[in-house]
Amino acid sequence: PAARILMCSAMGQQALVQEAIQAGARDFVVKPFQPSRVLEAVQRVLG
């Protein structure tokens, strides 16, 4: 599929991040997040 996945979670444990990336997420943003970090991640995923 051509889905573009950006993961956002309050839990930023390394294992969870690695699992999300291995499952197809292109980026991972941990809450609470800065708006600039979300924009950067969205640009990376869509770019």
mmCIF file of the N, C-alpha and C atoms, coordinates in Angstrom:
data_MODEL
# 
_entry.id   MODEL 
# 
loop_
_atom_site.group_PDB 
_atom_site.id 
_atom_site.type_symbol 
_atom_site.label_atom_id 
_atom_site.label_alt_id 
_atom_site.label_comp_id 
_atom_site.label_asym_id 
_atom_site.label_entity_id 
_atom_site.label_seq_id 
_atom_site.pdbx_PDB_ins_code 
_atom_site.Cartn_x 
_atom_site.Cartn_y 
_atom_site.Cartn_z 
_atom_site.occupancy 
_atom_site.B_iso_or_equiv 
_atom_site.pdbx_formal_charge 
_atom_site.auth_seq_id 
_atom_site.auth_comp_id 
_atom_site.auth_asym_id 
_atom_site.auth_atom_id 
_atom_site.pdbx_PDB_model_num 
ATOM 1   N N  . PRO A 1 1  ? 0.830  -1.211 0.000  1.00 0.00 ? 1  PRO A N  1 
ATOM 2   C CA . PRO A 1 1  ? 0.000  0.000  0.000  1.00 0.00 ? 1  PRO A CA 1 
ATOM 3   C C  . PRO A 1 1  ? 0.864  1.260  0.000  1.00 0.00 ? 1  PRO A C  1 
ATOM 4   N N  . ALA A 1 2  ? 0.285  2.326  -0.450 1.00 0.00 ? 2  ALA A N  1 
ATOM 5   C CA . ALA A 1 2  ? 1.005  3.596  -0.511 1.00 0.00 ? 2  ALA A CA 1 
ATOM 6   C C  . ALA A 1 2  ? 0.718  4.472  0.700  1.00 0.00 ? 2  ALA A C  1 
ATOM 7   N N  . ALA A 1 3  ? 0.288  3.878  1.795  1.00 0.00 ? 3  ALA A N  1 
ATOM 8   C CA . ALA A 1 3  ? -0.014 4.651  3.000  1.00 0.00 ? 3  ALA A CA 1 
ATOM 9   C C  . ALA A 1 3  ? 1.261  5.270  3.554  1.00 0.00 ? 3  ALA A C  1 
ATOM 10  N N  . ARG A 1 4  ? 1.151  6.488  3.994  1.00 0.00 ? 4  ARG A N  1 
ATOM 11  C CA . ARG A 1 4  ? 2.267  7.186  4.631  1.00 0.00 ? 4  ARG A CA 1 
ATOM 12  C C  . ARG A 1 4  ? 1.916  7.337  6.097  1.00 0.00 ? 4  ARG A C  1 
ATOM 13  N N  . ILE A 1 5  ? 2.715  6.741  6.954  1.00 0.00 ? 5  ILE A N  1 
ATOM 14  C CA . ILE A 1 5  ? 2.375  6.644  8.370  1.00 0.00 ? 5  ILE A CA 1 
ATOM 15  C C  . ILE A 1 5  ? 3.308  7.500  9.210  1.00 0.00 ? 5  ILE A C  1 
ATOM 16  N N  . LEU A 1 6  ? 2.697  8.303  10.074 1.00 0.00 ? 6  LEU A N  1 
ATOM 17  C CA . LEU A 1 6  ? 3.407  9.115  11.053 1.00 0.00 ? 6  LEU A CA 1 
ATOM 18  C C  . LEU A 1 6  ? 2.849  8.720  12.408 1.00 0.00 ? 6  LEU A C  1 
ATOM 19  N N  . MET A 1 7  ? 3.674  8.186  13.272 1.00 0.00 ? 7  MET A N  1 
ATOM 20  C CA . MET A 1 7  ? 3.234  7.709  14.580 1.00 0.00 ? 7  MET A CA 1 
ATOM 21  C C  . MET A 1 7  ? 3.359  8.825  15.603 1.00 0.00 ? 7  MET A C  1 
ATOM 22  N N  . CYS A 1 8  ? 2.333  8.960  16.429 1.00 0.00 ? 8  CYS A N  1 
ATOM 23  C CA . CYS A 1 8  ? 2.330  9.949  17.505 1.00 0.00 ? 8  CYS A CA 1 
ATOM 24  C C  . CYS A 1 8  ? 1.874  9.244  18.774 1.00 0.00 ? 8  CYS A C  1 
ATOM 25  N N  . SER A 1 9  ? 2.671  9.341  19.843 1.00 0.00 ? 9  SER A N  1 
ATOM 26  C CA . SER A 1 9  ? 2.341  8.637  21.071 1.00 0.00 ? 9  SER A CA 1 
ATOM 27  C C  . SER A 1 9  ? 2.900  9.383  22.271 1.00 0.00 ? 9  SER A C  1 
ATOM 28  N N  . ALA A 1 10 ? 2.276  9.173  23.425 1.00 0.00 ? 10 ALA A N  1 
ATOM 29  C CA . ALA A 1 10 ? 2.787  9.733  24.671 1.00 0.00 ? 10 ALA A CA 1 
ATOM 30  C C  . ALA A 1 10 ? 3.917  8.867  25.216 1.00 0.00 ? 10 ALA A C  1 
ATOM 31  N N  . MET A 1 11 ? 4.056  7.667  24.677 1.00 0.00 ? 11 MET A N  1 
ATOM 32  C CA . MET A 1 11 ? 5.102  6.752  25.128 1.00 0.00 ? 11 MET A CA 1 
ATOM 33  C C  . MET A 1 11 ? 6.219  6.728  24.094 1.00 0.00 ? 11 MET A C  1 
ATOM 34  N N  . GLY A 1 12 ? 7.399  7.144  24.497 1.00 0.00 ? 12 GLY A N  1 
ATOM 35  C CA . GLY A 1 12 ? 8.505  7.227  23.560 1.00 0.00 ? 12 GLY A CA 1 
ATOM 36  C C  . GLY A 1 12 ? 9.607  6.223  23.823 1.00 0.00 ? 12 GLY A C  1 
ATOM 37  N N  . GLN A 1 13 ? 9.248  5.070  24.421 1.00 0.00 ? 13 GLN A N  1 
ATOM 38  C CA . GLN A 1 13 ? 10.276 4.069  24.674 1.00 0.00 ? 13 GLN A CA 1 
ATOM 39  C C  . GLN A 1 13 ? 10.907 3.621  23.366 1.00 0.00 ? 13 GLN A C  1 
ATOM 40  N N  . GLN A 1 14 ? 12.198 3.396  23.407 1.00 0.00 ? 14 GLN A N  1 
ATOM 41  C CA . GLN A 1 14 ? 12.957 3.038  22.213 1.00 0.00 ? 14 GLN A CA 1 
ATOM 42  C C  . GLN A 1 14 ? 12.363 1.827  21.510 1.00 0.00 ? 14 GLN A C  1 
ATOM 43  N N  . ALA A 1 15 ? 11.931 0.824  22.263 1.00 0.00 ? 15 ALA A N  1 
ATOM 44  C CA . ALA A 1 15 ? 11.374 -0.389 21.652 1.00 0.00 ? 15 ALA A CA 1 
ATOM 45  C C  . ALA A 1 15 ? 10.102 -0.072 20.872 1.00 0.00 ? 15 ALA A C  1 
ATOM 46  N N  . LEU A 1 16 ? 9.263  0.799  21.402 1.00 0.00 ? 16 LEU A N  1 
ATOM 47  C CA . LEU A 1 16 ? 8.023  1.176  20.722 1.00 0.00 ? 16 LEU A CA 1 
ATOM 48  C C  . LEU A 1 16 ? 8.321  1.945  19.438 1.00 0.00 ? 16 LEU A C  1 
ATOM 49  N N  . VAL A 1 17 ? 9.288  2.840  19.504 1.00 0.00 ? 17 VAL A N  1 
ATOM 50  C CA . VAL A 1 17 ? 9.679  3.608  18.319 1.00 0.00 ? 17 VAL A CA 1 
ATOM 51  C C  . VAL A 1 17 ? 10.214 2.666  17.246 1.00 0.00 ? 17 VAL A C  1 
ATOM 52  N N  . GLN A 1 18 ? 11.100 1.766  17.619 1.00 0.00 ? 18 GLN A N  1 
ATOM 53  C CA . GLN A 1 18 ? 11.669 0.812  16.663 1.00 0.00 ? 18 GLN A CA 1 
ATOM 54  C C  . GLN A 1 18 ? 10.589 -0.066 16.050 1.00 0.00 ? 18 GLN A C  1 
ATOM 55  N N  . GLU A 1 19 ? 9.653  -0.525 16.868 1.00 0.00 ? 19 GLU A N  1 
ATOM 56  C CA . GLU A 1 19 ? 8.562  -1.368 16.367 1.00 0.00 ? 19 GLU A CA 1 
ATOM 57  C C  . GLU A 1 19 ? 7.706  -0.610 15.351 1.00 0.00 ? 19 GLU A C  1 
ATOM 58  N N  . ALA A 1 20 ? 7.407  0.643  15.643 1.00 0.00 ? 20 ALA A N  1 
ATOM 59  C CA . ALA A 1 20 ? 6.595  1.451  14.728 1.00 0.00 ? 20 ALA A CA 1 
ATOM 60  C C  . ALA A 1 20 ? 7.314  1.663  13.401 1.00 0.00 ? 20 ALA A C  1 
ATOM 61  N N  . ILE A 1 21 ? 8.599  1.961  13.460 1.00 0.00 ? 21 ILE A N  1 
ATOM 62  C CA . ILE A 1 21 ? 9.379  2.178  12.238 1.00 0.00 ? 21 ILE A CA 1 
ATOM 63  C C  . ILE A 1 21 ? 9.456  0.885  11.428 1.00 0.00 ? 21 ILE A C  1 
ATOM 64  N N  . GLN A 1 22 ? 9.692  -0.231 12.096 1.00 0.00 ? 22 GLN A N  1 
ATOM 65  C CA . GLN A 1 22 ? 9.761  -1.524 11.407 1.00 0.00 ? 22 GLN A CA 1 
ATOM 66  C C  . GLN A 1 22 ? 8.421  -1.901 10.785 1.00 0.00 ? 22 GLN A C  1 
ATOM 67  N N  . ALA A 1 23 ? 7.332  -1.439 11.394 1.00 0.00 ? 23 ALA A N  1 
ATOM 68  C CA . ALA A 1 23 ? 5.995  -1.751 10.878 1.00 0.00 ? 23 ALA A CA 1 
ATOM 69  C C  . ALA A 1 23 ? 5.586  -0.824 9.739  1.00 0.00 ? 23 ALA A C  1 
ATOM 70  N N  . GLY A 1 24 ? 6.404  0.197  9.459  1.00 0.00 ? 24 GLY A N  1 
ATOM 71  C CA . GLY A 1 24 ? 6.107  1.044  8.314  1.00 0.00 ? 24 GLY A CA 1 
ATOM 72  C C  . GLY A 1 24 ? 5.967  2.525  8.585  1.00 0.00 ? 24 GLY A C  1 
ATOM 73  N N  . ALA A 1 25 ? 6.019  2.929  9.848  1.00 0.00 ? 25 ALA A N  1 
ATOM 74  C CA . ALA A 1 25 ? 5.947  4.360  10.144 1.00 0.00 ? 25 ALA A CA 1 
ATOM 75  C C  . ALA A 1 25 ? 7.194  5.046  9.603  1.00 0.00 ? 25 ALA A C  1 
ATOM 76  N N  . ARG A 1 26 ? 7.020  6.220  9.042  1.00 0.00 ? 26 ARG A N  1 
ATOM 77  C CA . ARG A 1 26 ? 8.169  6.954  8.496  1.00 0.00 ? 26 ARG A CA 1 
ATOM 78  C C  . ARG A 1 26 ? 8.779  7.907  9.511  1.00 0.00 ? 26 ARG A C  1 
ATOM 79  N N  . ASP A 1 27 ? 8.011  8.223  10.554 1.00 0.00 ? 27 ASP A N  1 
ATOM 80  C CA . ASP A 1 27 ? 8.529  9.091  11.612 1.00 0.00 ? 27 ASP A CA 1 
ATOM 81  C C  . ASP A 1 27 ? 7.712  8.832  12.863 1.00 0.00 ? 27 ASP A C  1 
ATOM 82  N N  . PHE A 1 28 ? 8.230  9.282  13.997 1.00 0.00 ? 28 PHE A N  1 
ATOM 83  C CA . PHE A 1 28 ? 7.595  9.049  15.287 1.00 0.00 ? 28 PHE A CA 1 
ATOM 84  C C  . PHE A 1 28 ? 7.716  10.328 16.094 1.00 0.00 ? 28 PHE A C  1 
ATOM 85  N N  . VAL A 1 29 ? 6.593  10.861 16.538 1.00 0.00 ? 29 VAL A N  1 
ATOM 86  C CA . VAL A 1 29 ? 6.570  12.090 17.327 1.00 0.00 ? 29 VAL A CA 1 
ATOM 87  C C  . VAL A 1 29 ? 6.036  11.748 18.710 1.00 0.00 ? 29 VAL A C  1 
ATOM 88  N N  . VAL A 1 30 ? 6.779  12.161 19.740 1.00 0.00 ? 30 VAL A N  1 
ATOM 89  C CA . VAL A 1 30 ? 6.388  11.870 21.117 1.00 0.00 ? 30 VAL A CA 1 
ATOM 90  C C  . VAL A 1 30 ? 5.669  13.081 21.703 1.00 0.00 ? 30 VAL A C  1 
ATOM 91  N N  . LYS A 1 31 ? 4.515  12.821 22.337 1.00 0.00 ? 31 LYS A N  1 
ATOM 92  C CA . LYS A 1 31 ? 3.751  13.883 22.994 1.00 0.00 ? 31 LYS A CA 1 
ATOM 93  C C  . LYS A 1 31 ? 4.324  14.126 24.385 1.00 0.00 ? 31 LYS A C  1 
ATOM 94  N N  . PRO A 1 32 ? 4.265  15.310 24.931 1.00 0.00 ? 32 PRO A N  1 
ATOM 95  C CA . PRO A 1 32 ? 3.804  16.528 24.269 1.00 0.00 ? 32 PRO A CA 1 
ATOM 96  C C  . PRO A 1 32 ? 4.837  16.963 23.234 1.00 0.00 ? 32 PRO A C  1 
ATOM 97  N N  . PHE A 1 33 ? 4.370  17.504 22.150 1.00 0.00 ? 33 PHE A N  1 
ATOM 98  C CA . PHE A 1 33 ? 5.270  17.851 21.059 1.00 0.00 ? 33 PHE A CA 1 
ATOM 99  C C  . PHE A 1 33 ? 5.158  19.324 20.713 1.00 0.00 ? 33 PHE A C  1 
ATOM 100 N N  . GLN A 1 34 ? 6.195  19.817 20.088 1.00 0.00 ? 34 GLN A N  1 
ATOM 101 C CA . GLN A 1 34 ? 6.206  21.184 19.588 1.00 0.00 ? 34 GLN A CA 1 
ATOM 102 C C  . GLN A 1 34 ? 5.576  21.185 18.196 1.00 0.00 ? 34 GLN A C  1 
ATOM 103 N N  . PRO A 1 35 ? 4.762  22.178 17.878 1.00 0.00 ? 35 PRO A N  1 
ATOM 104 C CA . PRO A 1 35 ? 4.165  22.248 16.540 1.00 0.00 ? 35 PRO A CA 1 
ATOM 105 C C  . PRO A 1 35 ? 5.208  22.175 15.423 1.00 0.00 ? 35 PRO A C  1 
ATOM 106 N N  . SER A 1 36 ? 6.369  22.767 15.649 1.00 0.00 ? 36 SER A N  1 
ATOM 107 C CA . SER A 1 36 ? 7.411  22.734 14.617 1.00 0.00 ? 36 SER A CA 1 
ATOM 108 C C  . SER A 1 36 ? 7.905  21.312 14.372 1.00 0.00 ? 36 SER A C  1 
ATOM 109 N N  . ARG A 1 37 ? 7.921  20.488 15.414 1.00 0.00 ? 37 ARG A N  1 
ATOM 110 C CA . ARG A 1 37 ? 8.353  19.090 15.265 1.00 0.00 ? 37 ARG A CA 1 
ATOM 111 C C  . ARG A 1 37 ? 7.332  18.306 14.445 1.00 0.00 ? 37 ARG A C  1 
ATOM 112 N N  . VAL A 1 38 ? 6.047  18.568 14.663 1.00 0.00 ? 38 VAL A N  1 
ATOM 113 C CA . VAL A 1 38 ? 5.001  17.893 13.891 1.00 0.00 ? 38 VAL A CA 1 
ATOM 114 C C  . VAL A 1 38 ? 5.082  18.313 12.427 1.00 0.00 ? 38 VAL A C  1 
ATOM 115 N N  . LEU A 1 39 ? 5.253  19.595 12.185 1.00 0.00 ? 39 LEU A N  1 
ATOM 116 C CA . LEU A 1 39 ? 5.368  20.091 10.814 1.00 0.00 ? 39 LEU A CA 1 
ATOM 117 C C  . LEU A 1 39 ? 6.564  19.454 10.109 1.00 0.00 ? 39 LEU A C  1 
ATOM 118 N N  . GLU A 1 40 ? 7.687  19.376 10.796 1.00 0.00 ? 40 GLU A N  1 
ATOM 119 C CA . GLU A 1 40 ? 8.885  18.745 10.233 1.00 0.00 ? 40 GLU A CA 1 
ATOM 120 C C  . GLU A 1 40 ? 8.611  17.282 9.873  1.00 0.00 ? 40 GLU A C  1 
ATOM 121 N N  . ALA A 1 41 ? 7.938  16.564 10.773 1.00 0.00 ? 41 ALA A N  1 
ATOM 122 C CA . ALA A 1 41 ? 7.636  15.153 10.528 1.00 0.00 ? 41 ALA A CA 1 
ATOM 123 C C  . ALA A 1 41 ? 6.678  14.985 9.351  1.00 0.00 ? 41 ALA A C  1 
ATOM 124 N N  . VAL A 1 42 ? 5.662  15.825 9.277  1.00 0.00 ? 42 VAL A N  1 
ATOM 125 C CA . VAL A 1 42 ? 4.696  15.742 8.170  1.00 0.00 ? 42 VAL A CA 1 
ATOM 126 C C  . VAL A 1 42 ? 5.392  16.046 6.846  1.00 0.00 ? 42 VAL A C  1 
ATOM 127 N N  . GLN A 1 43 ? 6.236  17.050 6.829  1.00 0.00 ? 43 GLN A N  1 
ATOM 128 C CA . GLN A 1 43 ? 6.967  17.378 5.601  1.00 0.00 ? 43 GLN A CA 1 
ATOM 129 C C  . GLN A 1 43 ? 7.861  16.220 5.176  1.00 0.00 ? 43 GLN A C  1 
ATOM 130 N N  . ARG A 1 44 ? 8.490  15.560 6.141  1.00 0.00 ? 44 ARG A N  1 
ATOM 131 C CA . ARG A 1 44 ? 9.355  14.421 5.832  1.00 0.00 ? 44 ARG A CA 1 
ATOM 132 C C  . ARG A 1 44 ? 8.535  13.266 5.258  1.00 0.00 ? 44 ARG A C  1 
ATOM 133 N N  . VAL A 1 45 ? 7.392  12.996 5.862  1.00 0.00 ? 45 VAL A N  1 
ATOM 134 C CA . VAL A 1 45 ? 6.553  11.878 5.423  1.00 0.00 ? 45 VAL A CA 1 
ATOM 135 C C  . VAL A 1 45 ? 5.951  12.151 4.043  1.00 0.00 ? 45 VAL A C  1 
ATOM 136 N N  . LEU A 1 46 ? 5.508  13.377 3.802  1.00 0.00 ? 46 LEU A N  1 
ATOM 137 C CA . LEU A 1 46 ? 4.869  13.698 2.526  1.00 0.00 ? 46 LEU A CA 1 
ATOM 138 C C  . LEU A 1 46 ? 5.863  14.081 1.435  1.00 0.00 ? 46 LEU A C  1 
ATOM 139 N N  . GLY A 1 47 ? 7.059  14.487 1.854  1.00 0.00 ? 47 GLY A N  1 
ATOM 140 C CA . GLY A 1 47 ? 8.048  14.971 0.906  1.00 0.00 ? 47 GLY A CA 1 
ATOM 141 C C  . GLY A 1 47 ? 8.694  13.880 0.154  1.00 0.00 ? 47 GLY A C  1 
# 
